[in-house]
């Protein structure tokens, strides 16, 4: 296992290098003047001022020179300076990262519990009204766009009922997490419900389940010890991968709810051509996704002794 983890960690380096290379060149060949857009909020800028900004940021250098400067700075732990705020990108991301990770954590935990329970009950009661409701709701949950779900929840709970805040962070108070967490977690609930239901239906017909029932074990014990424990293993993989997808979906959800996280930051930075900030955000997203995949593989092998990584 240790050798497997070491190899996976070493594989992160070329993966990130390819990602950073593609990202750098795509962002730097986009049309538009980064010096002009990033400083658009300052009035009365002359051509001389714009020229000085380009020289200061090295935007007049050839693209390959800027690329190697970027990699060199990255190796030293320097993510660059934001064109928009003129502050360290690392500091800018650090201020936003906690809000995003907390939102993803709350949404992921709640969605996993609800999705697995719904899928398990639907699989046990296959063909019932609850099963049909869960299956239909799962299809709708996967298909519905995030921004539309967020706006509908905001309109119903904040505007009509007035029981929850419509947007904002609120200093991290629990009430402000509810609507963005639900919006972010609905697709995961739907996917986990379908995955768990299918896994339960596969396990419930296995010989060891029939043997356990023939021994006189109670149905509740059979469901808990033999069905749920074995049906839950495939759910781990789906849940881990979807947490990475959920992190990417914060770009939409945070913008809808004015959440002060990385998703909101990356949208604002793209609109203002703040290239260093965009590169830093994408790098953090990529590292988080890769680490989550590694943790899922390790957890899967820990829970299922039959799996061995060499």
Buried (B, 14 or more C-beta within 10 A) or exposed (E): EEEBEEEBEEEBEEEBEEBBEEBBBEBBEEEEBBBEBBBEEEEEBEEEEBEEBBEEBEBEEEEEEBBEEBEEBBEEEBBBBBBBBEEBBBEBBEBBBEBBBBBBBBBBEBBBEBBBBBBBBBBBEEEEEBBEEBBEBBEEBBEBEBEEBBBEBBEEBBEEEEEBBBBEBEEEEEEBBBBBBBBBBBBBBBBBBBBBBBBBBEBBEEEEBEEBBEEEBEEEEBBEEBBBEBBBBBBBBBBBBBBBEBBEBBBBBBBBBEBBBBBBBBBBBBEBBBBBBBBBBBBBBBBBBBBBBBEBBBBBBEEEEEEEBE
